[in-house]
Amino acid sequence: MAMAPPLDARAVLTILHYISPTIQTLPPHLVASQLAFRQTCLKLTPDDPAYLFWPSDNDQHVLDALESLQQRPIDDISLDFQIRYTADDALCAHIDLAPTGLRLVFQWEEDSWRYRNAALMPFPPGTSASLDDLPAILPSDGDSGDGGETVDSYWNSYGEPDREATDAEFVREQPGATVDYWDRYNSVGGSGDSVIPSPAPEKQRHDFHPIEYSYAEMHPPTDPIESLSDRLAALPQRPHAPDDETVVDDSPPSETRGVDALKESLRGVYRLWQSTQPEASAGDTTEFLRVVREVLAES
């Protein structure tokens, strides 16, 4: 592995502008592959506190330190950072953001320093102030000795005490690890953090039991009509003819309607005449009848 240059303070300042005073979406080229992979799998957004750091026993303290950093103007932060380096599974730079107690972690990959994690001070054991004091060759080819990482250590790193959860080996860097990684999801059938849906439940087929029935059971016979008299009795009865004493109006309908119209007209004329009379004589019809007779006589 080619030796990386020391971490430039300007790279740290760039990340600070994305996390303070509010957390913004980090550009992909500034994020380490392990963290980017985790953000994608868990669908983390800047609104989620886990967007910036890996889970540990000190999550709340990390959030408190981050809030303390966000309350300080970026321009007031000194660029004279205290930086230490480690070379375990990867080359990392640790930055002390005094006096907040927050420690940012960058990782060297693809010829650039990329943001990897946020943790608490102090620096982890085995750090060095100079890159020259670190091993020239990092563990590779699956031979990492006692400090090597496996796919299992990636999953066991959550909440592991006295060790950064970010030290897990990125699963895509190991040959065949991708298959094992997805097999873990398939073995449990998906979960809340899974990127694949759970398989659909298997439909259970019930045994077929035929139902026996007959036409007579579904359509019971009705009572038969025994005789013609029964049939006649079932018919609706006609209305009875009127008695001889009943007065029947033989007047044509048109003539009856004419008489009714005449009566209604006379009532209207009478009411109109009555409305013009004094109250004392309003109920006296003598005068009204006299006028009607005169009109008939003149006709």
C-alpha positions as CSV (number, residue, x, y, z in Angstrom):
1,M,0.0,0.0,0.0
2,A,1.4,3.4,-1.0
3,M,1.9,5.8,2.0
4,A,-0.8,8.4,2.3
5,P,-0.1,12.1,2.9
6,P,-1.0,13.6,6.2
7,L,-4.6,14.7,6.7
8,D,-5.1,18.3,5.5
9,A,-6.9,20.6,8.0
10,R,-9.0,21.9,5.1
11,A,-10.5,18.4,4.6
12,V,-11.6,18.5,8.2
13,L,-13.1,22.0,7.8
14,T,-15.1,20.8,4.8
15,I,-16.7,18.1,6.8
16,L,-17.4,20.6,9.6
17,H,-19.4,22.8,7.2
18,Y,-21.6,19.7,6.5
19,I,-22.3,18.8,10.1
20,S,-22.5,22.3,11.7
21,P,-24.7,24.1,12.6
22,T,-27.0,21.5,11.1
23,I,-26.3,18.1,9.6
24,Q,-26.5,18.0,5.8
25,T,-26.3,15.2,3.2
26,L,-22.6,14.3,2.8
27,P,-21.4,14.0,-0.7
28,P,-20.5,10.4,-1.7
29,H,-16.9,11.3,-2.5
30,L,-16.3,12.5,1.1
31,V,-17.7,9.5,2.8
32,A,-15.8,6.3,3.6
33,S,-17.1,3.2,2.0
34,Q,-18.1,1.5,5.3
35,L,-20.2,4.4,6.4
36,A,-21.7,4.9,2.9
37,F,-22.6,1.2,2.8
38,R,-24.3,1.4,6.2
39,Q,-26.2,4.6,5.2
40,T,-27.5,2.8,2.1
41,C,-28.5,-0.4,3.8
42,L,-30.3,1.2,6.7
43,K,-31.7,4.1,4.5
44,L,-30.3,6.7,7.0
45,T,-30.9,10.4,6.4
46,P,-29.4,13.5,8.0
47,D,-32.4,13.6,10.3
48,D,-31.3,10.4,11.9
49,P,-28.5,10.8,14.5
50,A,-27.0,7.5,13.3
51,Y,-26.3,9.1,10.0
52,L,-22.9,10.4,11.1
53,F,-21.6,7.7,13.4
54,W,-21.6,4.1,14.2
55,P,-23.5,2.8,17.3
56,S,-21.6,2.4,20.5
57,D,-22.2,2.5,24.3
58,N,-21.6,6.3,24.2
59,D,-24.2,7.4,21.6
60,Q,-25.8,10.0,23.8
61,H,-22.5,11.5,24.8
62,V,-21.5,11.7,21.1
63,L,-24.7,13.5,20.4
64,D,-24.1,15.9,23.3
65,A,-20.5,16.6,22.0
66,L,-21.9,17.2,18.5
67,E,-24.5,19.7,19.7
68,S,-21.7,21.5,21.6
69,L,-19.8,21.7,18.3
70,Q,-22.8,23.0,16.4
71,Q,-23.3,25.8,18.9
72,R,-19.8,27.3,18.0
73,P,-19.4,29.3,14.8
74,I,-17.2,27.5,12.3
75,D,-15.0,30.5,11.9
76,D,-14.1,30.4,15.6
77,I,-12.7,26.9,15.3
78,S,-8.9,26.8,15.1
79,L,-7.4,24.9,12.2
80,D,-4.5,23.7,14.4
81,F,-6.1,20.3,15.0
82,Q,-4.4,17.6,17.1
83,I,-4.3,14.6,14.8
84,R,-3.3,11.0,15.5
85,Y,-3.1,8.1,13.1
86,T,-3.8,4.3,13.3
87,A,-3.2,1.5,10.9
88,D,-5.2,-1.5,12.0
89,D,-7.6,-2.8,9.3
90,A,-7.2,0.5,7.5
91,L,-5.3,3.7,7.7
92,C,-7.3,6.2,9.8
93,A,-6.8,9.7,11.1
94,H,-8.3,10.8,14.4
95,I,-9.0,14.6,14.9
96,D,-9.5,16.1,18.4
97,L,-12.2,18.9,18.2
98,A,-11.3,20.4,21.6
99,P,-12.9,21.5,23.8
100,T,-16.1,19.7,22.8
101,G,-14.6,16.2,23.4
102,L,-15.7,15.1,20.0
103,R,-13.3,13.1,17.8
104,L,-13.7,12.8,14.0
105,V,-12.3,9.8,12.2
106,F,-11.2,9.9,8.6
107,Q,-10.1,6.9,6.5
108,W,-7.6,6.8,3.6
109,E,-9.1,5.0,0.6
110,E,-9.1,5.6,-3.1
111,D,-6.3,8.1,-2.8
112,S,-8.2,10.5,-0.5
113,W,-9.1,11.1,3.1
114,R,-12.8,10.4,3.7
115,Y,-15.1,10.9,6.7
116,R,-15.7,7.6,8.5
117,N,-17.1,8.2,12.1
118,A,-17.6,10.5,15.0
119,A,-16.6,9.3,18.5
120,L,-15.4,10.6,21.8
121,M,-11.9,11.5,23.0
122,P,-9.4,10.3,24.1
123,F,-7.5,8.8,21.2
124,P,-7.6,5.0,20.9
125,P,-4.5,3.1,22.0
126,G,-1.7,2.6,19.6
127,T,-2.1,6.0,17.8
128,S,0.8,7.9,16.3
129,A,1.4,11.5,15.6
130,S,3.3,10.8,12.4
131,L,2.5,8.5,9.5
132,D,6.2,7.5,9.4
133,D,5.8,5.6,12.6
134,L,3.0,3.4,11.2
135,P,3.6,0.0,9.5
136,A,4.4,0.4,5.8
137,I,2.2,-2.5,4.9
138,L,-1.3,-2.9,6.2
139,P,-2.8,-6.4,6.8
140,S,-4.1,-7.9,3.5
141,D,-5.0,-11.1,1.7
142,G,-7.1,-12.2,4.7
143,D,-4.0,-12.5,6.9
144,S,-4.7,-9.9,9.6
145,G,-3.3,-11.8,12.6
146,D,-4.8,-11.3,16.0
147,G,-6.2,-7.9,15.0
148,G,-7.7,-9.0,11.7
149,E,-11.4,-8.6,10.9
150,T,-13.9,-11.0,9.5
151,V,-17.5,-10.8,8.3
152,D,-18.6,-11.9,11.8
153,S,-16.7,-9.0,13.4
154,Y,-18.7,-6.6,11.2
155,W,-21.9,-7.7,12.8
156,N,-20.5,-8.1,16.3
157,S,-19.1,-4.6,16.2
158,Y,-22.4,-3.0,17.2
159,G,-22.2,-1.9,20.8
160,E,-18.8,-3.7,21.4
161,P,-17.2,-2.1,24.5
162,D,-13.8,-0.5,24.5
163,R,-13.5,-0.6,20.7
164,E,-14.8,1.5,17.9
165,A,-17.6,-0.1,15.9
166,T,-16.0,1.3,12.8
167,D,-13.1,-1.1,12.9
168,A,-15.2,-3.7,11.1
169,E,-14.0,-4.9,7.8
170,F,-16.0,-3.6,4.9
171,V,-17.7,-6.8,3.5
172,R,-17.2,-5.9,-0.1
173,E,-13.4,-5.9,0.3
174,Q,-13.2,-9.6,1.1
175,P,-13.5,-12.3,-1.7
176,G,-16.8,-14.1,-1.3
177,A,-17.9,-12.0,1.6
178,T,-20.7,-10.5,-0.4
179,V,-22.4,-13.8,-0.8
180,D,-22.1,-14.6,2.9
181,Y,-23.4,-11.2,3.7
182,W,-26.6,-11.6,1.7
183,D,-27.0,-15.1,2.9
184,R,-27.4,-13.7,6.4
185,Y,-30.4,-11.8,5.3
186,N,-31.9,-14.8,3.5
187,S,-31.4,-17.0,6.5
188,V,-33.6,-14.8,8.7
189,G,-36.1,-13.9,6.0
190,G,-35.5,-10.1,6.1
191,S,-35.7,-7.7,9.0
192,G,-36.3,-4.0,9.8
193,D,-32.8,-3.2,8.6
194,S,-32.9,-5.6,5.6
195,V,-32.7,-4.2,2.1
196,I,-34.7,-7.1,0.6
197,P,-38.3,-7.9,1.4
198,S,-39.4,-10.9,3.5
199,P,-40.7,-13.8,1.4
200,A,-44.4,-14.0,1.0
201,P,-46.1,-16.4,3.3
202,E,-46.8,-19.8,1.8
203,K,-50.5,-20.4,1.0
204,Q,-52.0,-23.3,2.8
205,R,-54.3,-25.5,0.8
206,H,-57.3,-26.9,2.7
207,D,-58.6,-30.4,2.1
208,F,-61.5,-30.7,-0.2
209,H,-64.7,-32.1,1.4
210,P,-67.6,-32.6,-0.9
211,I,-71.0,-31.5,0.4
212,E,-73.9,-33.9,-0.3
213,Y,-77.3,-32.4,-1.1
214,S,-80.4,-33.2,-3.2
215,Y,-82.7,-31.1,-5.2
216,A,-85.6,-31.9,-2.9
217,E,-83.6,-30.5,0.1
218,M,-82.9,-27.2,-1.7
219,H,-86.3,-26.9,-3.3
220,P,-89.0,-28.3,-1.0
221,P,-92.4,-29.0,-2.8
222,T,-95.2,-26.5,-2.3
223,D,-98.7,-27.6,-1.2
224,P,-100.6,-28.8,-4.3
225,I,-104.0,-27.2,-5.2
226,E,-106.4,-30.0,-4.9
227,S,-109.4,-28.7,-6.7
228,L,-110.8,-25.9,-9.0
229,S,-112.6,-24.4,-6.0
230,D,-109.3,-23.9,-4.2
231,R,-107.9,-22.1,-7.3
232,L,-110.9,-19.8,-7.5
233,A,-110.6,-19.0,-3.8
234,A,-107.0,-18.0,-4.3
235,L,-108.0,-15.4,-6.9
236,P,-108.5,-11.8,-5.8
237,Q,-112.2,-10.8,-5.3
238,R,-113.9,-8.2,-7.4
239,P,-115.5,-5.2,-5.6
240,H,-119.2,-5.6,-4.8
241,A,-121.8,-3.9,-7.0
242,P,-123.4,-0.9,-5.5
243,D,-126.9,-1.3,-3.9
244,D,-130.0,0.0,-5.6
245,E,-130.4,2.7,-3.0
246,T,-127.0,4.1,-3.7
247,V,-127.2,7.4,-5.6
248,V,-125.1,7.3,-8.7
249,D,-124.0,10.5,-10.4
250,D,-124.6,10.0,-14.1
251,S,-123.4,13.5,-15.0
252,P,-120.7,13.6,-17.7
253,P,-117.3,14.4,-16.2
254,S,-117.0,17.5,-18.4
255,E,-120.3,18.9,-17.1
256,T,-119.3,18.3,-13.5
257,R,-116.0,20.1,-14.0
258,G,-117.8,23.1,-15.4
259,V,-120.1,23.4,-12.4
260,D,-117.1,23.1,-10.0
261,A,-115.3,25.9,-11.9
262,L,-118.4,28.1,-11.7
263,K,-118.7,27.6,-8.0
264,E,-115.0,28.5,-7.5
265,S,-115.4,31.7,-9.6
266,L,-118.5,32.7,-7.5
267,R,-116.6,32.1,-4.3
268,G,-113.7,34.3,-5.5
269,V,-116.1,37.1,-6.5
270,Y,-117.9,36.9,-3.2
271,R,-114.6,37.1,-1.2
272,L,-113.5,40.1,-3.3
273,W,-116.9,41.8,-2.6
274,Q,-116.7,41.0,1.1
275,S,-113.3,42.5,1.4
276,T,-114.7,45.9,0.3
277,Q,-117.6,46.0,2.8
278,P,-117.5,47.5,6.2
279,E,-117.0,45.0,9.1
280,A,-120.5,45.4,10.3
281,S,-122.1,44.2,7.1
282,A,-119.3,41.9,5.9
283,G,-121.3,38.8,6.9
284,D,-124.6,40.0,5.3
285,T,-125.2,38.2,1.9
286,T,-128.4,40.0,1.1
287,E,-126.9,42.8,-0.8
288,F,-124.6,40.4,-2.7
289,L,-127.5,38.1,-3.7
290,R,-129.5,41.2,-4.8
291,V,-126.7,42.3,-7.1
292,V,-126.4,38.7,-8.5
293,R,-130.1,38.6,-9.3
294,E,-129.9,42.0,-11.1
295,V,-127.1,40.7,-13.2
296,L,-129.0,37.5,-14.1
297,A,-132.1,39.6,-15.0
298,E,-130.1,41.9,-17.2
299,S,-128.7,38.8,-19.0
